[in-house]
Each structure stands twice: as structure tokens, then as C-alpha cells.
Amino acid sequence: MAPTLFDNPAKPGDLIEIDRGTFKHWAVYIGGNEVVHLMPLNADNDSESFGTLMRFLDSGVAEVKRQKIWELVGSDSYDVNNLLDDEYEARERHVIVREACRMVGRQMPYCLFTDNCEHFVTNLRYGKPESRQVKTAAVIAGVATAGVAIAALGAVLFSSLLKDDDKKRRHHK
């Protein structure tokens, strides 16, 4: 069922976070139940999370698109999430909408880690391209890497202790 104006709590200039399962897709609400968002050329609105994520990873170019919010969201859930309002001052709503609409149809570089849809919308709203999900992924990857390194170091130390224990036993004979 398509959302109606009553179902949509967004105001022009608000950021829309769409839950795609393993990742979030971002758009900026421009009014009239429409959003502007950055979509890699080889991707589509399909919410099959792993397949869509793989297409995002494989793309180097994206297009700025304007769509009805329910066309973009499909059967996924979404929230208004002006995630950086506590850190940065948002630009005026009419400026955000005007800039977003001016970019529709434009092709732009796309990189999941440096130029993704979240970078695009935060740059429109705050004048600063940031991606919290990239930062979160980097922290998780760093923790996982540190955990693997600690486990490997522990294995080496444990192995070393066992060898030292074997040497001591041999000397006592």
C-alpha cells in the first residue's frame, strides 16, 4: 500500500533512512511525497539486500534520481532521520530542496566508502558529506581485526609456553 501524506511525517529537507536489511539507503524528502536520492547506475530499487549491496560495491558511477517515496521504499520500512542535527546546523529547507532538485539527472562518482547515498544527503542537508554506516562498519572491521590479531598473538604465546614447558621437561631427565 502506498503511503499517503498522512502516513508520511517528513518535511521538505528531511533525511529519509530506508532499511534494506544489511544496509540503509538514504534520500532527501522534497515534498509532495517525493524524494531525491543517489543510486548507482547498475542498481535498482529492489530491496534484496545482498544482491543490491553487491551491485553497489561494483558501481563507480551513480545518478541522482527523483521518485515517489513509496516507489523507492517499496515493502521496506523507513524513518525520518536527521542524524547529524545535534552536530551541525541544517541548511534552510528550501535551499536543501532546491539543491536536491537541481541535481536530478546528474551522474556523479560513486564509492560505497566515500561517495555513497548517505554522503550525498548529508552534504545536501548540512554541507558536510558524512556516512555513519561507513564509520560504524569501519569500527566493527577494526574491532574484528583487533580481535583476530589478539587471538593470533594468544595462540603464538600459548604455543611458545608449551615449547618452553617441553624444554624444561627434557632438561630434567
N, C-alpha and C positions, 0 to 999 in steps of 0.2 A: 504494500500500500504506500503510495507516495505521501510524503509529509505535506501538511498544509501550513499556511502562515501561523496558525495557532500552535501547531506542533513544533515549529522552529523558533527557538528562543534567541537566535543570533540577531545581532545588529550589524549594519554595514561596517566593515573594517575588522570584525571579529575573526579570530582564527578558528578553523574547524579541524578537529582531530578525528580521523576516521580509523577505527580499529580494524586492521586487516589480519589480525591473528598474531603472526610473528613480527609484524612491524606496524607502524602508524603511517597513514598518508595524510597530508596536510593541504588545506585550501584556505582561501580568504573569502569570507562572505561579502557579497557586494550588494545585496538587497534583491527583492523580487524572487526569492528562493533560488538565487543563482550564486555560484562560487567561481573563483578563478584559481587555478592550480597549475603546477608544473608536472608534466607527465612525460617520462621517457618515450621516445618515438616507437620503440619496439614493445611497449607495454600497453595494456588496456585497463579498463575499469574492473576487470574480473577480480574477485576477492580471493581466488585460490592462492593463499599466502605464499607457499613455497615457490610455485611457478612464477608468480608475479615478482617475487623478490629476486629470483634468478634473472628475469628479464631486466630488472632494474640494475643489477650488477653488470649486465652485459651491454648497457647503453652508455654512449658518450655524449648523446645529444637529446634534448628534451624540448617539448613545445608547451607554451603557455596556452591553456585551454579555459574556455568559459562554458559552464554547464549548469543545468538544474541540479540542485543539491542532491535530490533523490536519485538522479541518474548516476552520479558519482558514488554515492554511498551504497546504493543497491540494498542488499539484505544485511549489510554490516551495521554496526552501531557507530554513532558519532557524538561528539560533545563540543561545545564551545570551550576553547581552552586558550585563553590569552596568557600563556605560560610565563612570559617574561615581564608582565605588568609590574611586578614588585621590584624588578631590577632596572627597567628602562621606562622612559616616558613614551607612550604610544603616540604616533603621529595623529593628526586630526583625521577623523573618519572619512571625510570627503576626499582628503589627499590620498589616503590608502586606496580607496575605491577608484579614484581617477587614475592613479599609477598602475593599479592592477589591470584595469580595462585597457589602458594604453599598451600594455604588454601582450595582450591576447593575440595569438597567431605567431608570436616571435619564437624563433628557435634559439635555445641557449645551451651552453655546455652543461653536461650532467655528470655528476660523480656522486655515488651514494654517500661518500665520506666528507665531501667538501662543498658540493653544489646540488643538494637534493631538494625535495619539495618543502621540507621544514626550513631549510636555509632561505628558500625563496619567500615564504610567507612571513618569516620573522624579519627579513630585510624590508619587506613592504610595510609591516606594522611599526617596527622600531628603528629602521635604518641600520640594523645590525643583523647580518646573516649568521644565525646560530642553529644548532641542532642538538637538542638534549638527548635524543635517542642515540645519536652518534657518540656523544660524550659518555652516556651510560654504557653503550656497547664497548667503548674503549676501556672504561674502568673494569667492566666484567672480564674483558680479554686480559687486561693487566693482572687482575687478581688470579685468573685461571693460570696464566703464565707463571706468576709467582708461586702458586700452589704446586705446579708441576716441577718448578725449579727446586723448591723446598723438599718435595718428595724425592727427587733425584739426588739431592745433596744428602738427605737422610739415608737413602739406600747406599750411597758411597761410604758414608761414615759407618753405617752398620756393618757393611762388608769389611771395612778396614778393621773394625773392632773384632770381628770374627777371625780375621787373619792374624791379628796380634795375639788373640787368645790361643790360636793354634800354635804359634811360635813359642809361647810360654809353655805350653804343654810339652812340646818337643824337647825343650831345654831341660825339663825336669826329669826326663827319662834317663 
